[in-house]
Structures are given as C-alpha cells and as structure tokens.
C-alpha cells in the first residue's frame, strides 16, 4: 500500500476527493474544498482518513 504525500489528491468514501494537507502515522488530513461540489455536502472543510481507506488519484 502506497501512502499519500502532502499535495496528493485522494479519493475515499465512494467518490469524495480532497488534497492531502498532513500525513500522520496512521492517517492523512484532507482538505475537501478541492471538490467542485463541496458546498452541496454538509461537511467540514477538513477530515481525517485512515491510510487503508483511500486511493491516490494524482500524485
């Protein structure tokens, strides 16, 4: 499993996308405002995603 790096774009939870802002030991912190339709969802600006639960779309 490849771990994302800062600036990578990842996808998780069936289509949510974001830019990695910080890499932790077991997770990454992701900025969700990358998505064009971010305001359509009732989400916080950032979220934490475990390394097991995402795939890297663009490095």
C-alpha positions as CSV (number, residue, x, y, z in Angstrom):
1,X,0.0,0.0,0.0
2,X,1.4,3.4,-1.0
3,X,1.0,6.2,1.5
4,X,-0.1,9.6,0.2
5,X,2.1,12.6,0.5
6,X,1.3,16.3,1.1
7,X,-0.3,17.7,-2.1
8,X,-1.6,14.4,-3.4
9,X,-5.2,14.2,-4.4
10,X,-7.0,11.2,-2.9
11,X,-10.5,9.6,-3.2
12,X,-12.4,8.0,-0.4
13,X,-15.9,7.0,0.8
14,X,-17.4,6.4,-2.6
15,X,-16.3,9.5,-4.5
16,X,-15.3,12.2,-2.0
17,X,-12.0,13.8,-3.1
18,X,-9.5,16.1,-1.4
19,X,-5.9,17.3,-1.2
20,X,-3.7,15.8,1.5
21,X,-2.5,18.6,3.9
22,X,-0.8,16.5,6.5
23,X,0.5,12.9,6.8
24,X,0.3,11.2,10.2
25,X,1.4,7.7,11.2
26,X,-2.0,6.0,10.5
27,X,-3.9,8.7,8.6
28,X,-3.9,11.8,6.5
29,X,-5.7,15.1,7.0
30,X,-7.5,16.1,3.8
31,X,-8.9,19.4,2.5
32,X,-12.3,18.7,1.0
33,X,-12.7,22.1,-0.7
34,X,-10.9,20.7,-3.7
35,X,-14.2,19.2,-4.9
36,X,-16.2,21.5,-7.2
37,X,-19.5,20.4,-5.4
38,X,-18.1,20.7,-1.9
39,X,-20.8,23.1,-0.8
40,X,-23.5,20.6,-1.9
41,X,-22.4,18.3,1.0
42,X,-22.8,19.2,4.7
43,X,-19.2,18.5,5.5
44,X,-16.4,20.2,7.5
45,X,-13.6,21.7,5.5
46,X,-11.1,19.1,6.6
47,X,-11.4,15.4,7.6
48,X,-9.1,12.6,8.7
49,X,-8.8,9.5,6.5
50,X,-7.1,6.2,7.5
51,X,-4.4,5.0,5.1
52,X,-6.4,1.9,4.5
53,X,-9.5,3.9,3.3
54,X,-8.3,5.9,0.3
55,X,-6.7,5.6,-3.0
56,X,-4.3,8.1,-4.6
57,X,-5.8,9.7,-7.8
58,X,-3.0,12.2,-8.6
59,X,0.4,12.5,-7.0
